[in-house]
Amino acid sequence: MGRLGTALVVVWLVIGVLAALQRGYFTRHGDASCAKVSNLAVTIIAGPLNYVGVNPKIHCTTPQPSR
């Protein structure tokens, strides 16, 4: 059962990477922001759910440095 579970997790994550590739999350368009990195991670973790209409998005802000 352990090998089957591991295989399912790997297949799940590979499908998530494919979804992120199709959405262009691996292309370089400027600096990596919190939202961009978070969207990439959530898309990969959501895996096959991306193909049934789930479109996870994360909105976050990082604190600005004091002057």
C-alpha positions in Angstrom: 0.0 0.0 0.0 2.9 2.4 0.7 4.3 2.1 -2.9 0.8 2.7 -4.3 0.3 5.8 -2.1 3.7 7.2 -3.1 3.0 6.6 -6.8 -0.3 8.3 -6.5 1.3 11.4 -4.8 4.0 11.6 -7.5 1.4 11.3 -10.3 -0.8 14.0 -8.5 2.2 16.4 -8.3 3.3 15.8 -11.9 -0.2 16.6 -13.1 0.0 19.8 -11.0 3.3 20.8 -12.6 1.7 20.2 -16.0 -1.2 22.5 -15.0 1.3 25.2 -13.9 3.3 24.9 -17.1 0.1 25.3 -19.2 -0.8 28.5 -17.2 2.7 29.9 -17.8 3.7 30.0 -14.1 7.3 28.9 -14.9 8.1 31.7 -17.4 10.2 34.6 -16.2 8.2 37.9 -16.1 9.8 40.1 -13.6 10.5 39.4 -10.0 8.9 36.6 -8.1 6.4 38.0 -5.7 4.5 36.4 -2.8 1.4 36.0 -4.9 3.2 34.5 -7.9 5.1 31.9 -5.9 2.0 31.1 -3.8 -0.1 30.6 -6.9 2.5 28.3 -8.4 2.7 26.2 -5.2 -1.1 25.9 -4.8 -1.6 25.0 -8.5 0.9 22.2 -8.2 -0.6 20.9 -4.9 -4.1 21.1 -6.3 -2.9 18.8 -9.1 -5.8 17.2 -11.1 -8.4 19.5 -9.5 -7.1 22.2 -11.9 -8.6 20.3 -14.8 -12.1 20.1 -13.3 -12.4 23.9 -12.9 -10.5 24.7 -9.7 -8.3 27.7 -10.2 -6.6 28.4 -6.9 -5.3 32.0 -6.4 -3.5 33.5 -3.4 -3.5 37.1 -2.6 -0.8 38.3 -0.2 1.2 41.3 0.6 4.6 41.5 2.1 5.6 44.3 4.5 7.5 47.2 3.1 10.8 48.0 4.6 11.0 51.0 6.9 13.0 54.0 5.6 
